[in-house]
Amino acid sequence: MNASVDSVFPEKYRILSGSALKMIAVITMLIDHIGAVLLSMYQPAQKILFTLFGREYTVYLIFRDIGRAAFPIFCFLLLEGFRHTRSRFLYGRNLLLFALLSEIPWNLMFTNTLRYERQNVFFTLFLGPSMQFLCILGLLVVSIFLKADYGWRGYIFLLIMYYMRNDKPGQAILGSCWLYYEWRASFAFLSINLYNGKRGFIRGKSAKYFFYWFYPVHIIGLVILRQLLFLS
């Protein structure tokens, strides 16, 4: 992964490798889930800190807003991996496998039970690589009935990211417009456009699978911590 990358920024400012983007995505996702799982139960985190443009901000809300950047970055990295993988079948298989492994932790995170009407974001990402023209409509219907995280809007966003992949300014504008309902997520395009097309410091199977496993494992850890701090 060392190709020339179009960007809204001049080449000298493109300082983020794929590894750096992965770290940003993981950290912002972790911040989001800390807010969703722990700070939602912690009353001092609900105290209003300030008001900006008519919106009241709390520590909880700040954590959730920061976390909005994770999904667009993960989508971008997913499609980069899809373009450069040696086996698209294995790539899709891994996404589906970890979608299934993450489902119970995901359900526990939001309902503290084994059932939840929506599915985790890995299902949304799994639908993304299957982008043959004849499959698009069918997969859109699947995304609606599956109720995966971000739902059909997330699937359409993946399509925007894929088909606008060679036009980064257009991708940022159209993607931001599509995410109007989660406008804080648009800030993710700043880091995406700082991408330099290089793989970076994360190499090898162990490092690659760490990012797959991080999703279900960190959710389980947060659910256990919530149980110990607030529900025991």
VENDA-V778882 format. One record per backbone hydrogen bond with DSSP energy under -1.0 kcal/mol. NH is the residue of the N-H (numbers start at 0). CO is the residue of the C=O. If there is no record, write none. Layout:
BEGIN
nh->NH co->CO
nh->NH co->CO
END
This chain:
BEGIN
nh->12 co->9
nh->13 co->10
nh->14 co->12
nh->15 co->193
nh->17 co->197
nh->18 co->198
nh->20 co->16
nh->21 co->17
nh->22 co->18
nh->23 co->19
nh->24 co->20
nh->25 co->21
nh->26 co->22
nh->27 co->23
nh->28 co->24
nh->29 co->25
nh->30 co->26
nh->31 co->27
nh->32 co->28
nh->33 co->29
nh->34 co->30
nh->35 co->31
nh->36 co->32
nh->37 co->33
nh->38 co->33
nh->39 co->34
nh->40 co->37
nh->44 co->41
nh->45 co->42
nh->46 co->43
nh->48 co->56
nh->49 co->56
nh->51 co->54
nh->54 co->51
nh->56 co->49
nh->59 co->44
nh->61 co->57
nh->62 co->58
nh->63 co->59
nh->64 co->60
nh->65 co->61
nh->66 co->62
nh->68 co->65
nh->69 co->66
nh->72 co->68
nh->73 co->69
nh->74 co->70
nh->75 co->71
nh->76 co->72
nh->77 co->73
nh->78 co->74
nh->79 co->75
nh->80 co->76
nh->81 co->77
nh->82 co->78
nh->83 co->79
nh->84 co->80
nh->90 co->86
nh->91 co->87
nh->92 co->88
nh->93 co->89
nh->94 co->90
nh->95 co->91
nh->96 co->92
nh->97 co->93
nh->98 co->94
nh->99 co->95
nh->100 co->96
nh->101 co->97
nh->105 co->101
nh->106 co->102
nh->107 co->103
nh->108 co->104
nh->109 co->105
nh->110 co->106
nh->111 co->107
nh->118 co->146
nh->122 co->119
nh->124 co->120
nh->125 co->121
nh->126 co->122
nh->127 co->123
nh->130 co->128
nh->134 co->131
nh->135 co->131
nh->138 co->134
nh->139 co->135
nh->140 co->136
nh->141 co->137
nh->142 co->138
nh->143 co->139
nh->144 co->140
nh->145 co->141
nh->148 co->118
nh->150 co->147
nh->153 co->149
nh->154 co->150
nh->155 co->151
nh->156 co->152
nh->157 co->153
nh->158 co->154
nh->159 co->155
nh->160 co->156
nh->161 co->157
nh->162 co->158
nh->163 co->159
nh->164 co->161
nh->166 co->163
nh->170 co->166
nh->171 co->167
nh->172 co->168
nh->173 co->169
nh->174 co->170
nh->175 co->171
nh->176 co->172
nh->177 co->173
nh->178 co->174
nh->179 co->176
nh->181 co->178
nh->184 co->181
nh->185 co->182
nh->186 co->183
nh->187 co->184
nh->188 co->185
nh->189 co->186
nh->191 co->187
nh->192 co->188
nh->193 co->190
nh->194 co->191
nh->195 co->15
nh->207 co->203
nh->208 co->204
nh->209 co->205
nh->212 co->208
nh->213 co->209
nh->216 co->212
nh->217 co->213
nh->218 co->214
nh->219 co->215
nh->220 co->216
nh->221 co->217
nh->222 co->218
nh->223 co->219
nh->224 co->220
nh->225 co->221
nh->226 co->222
nh->227 co->223
nh->228 co->224
nh->229 co->225
nh->230 co->225
END
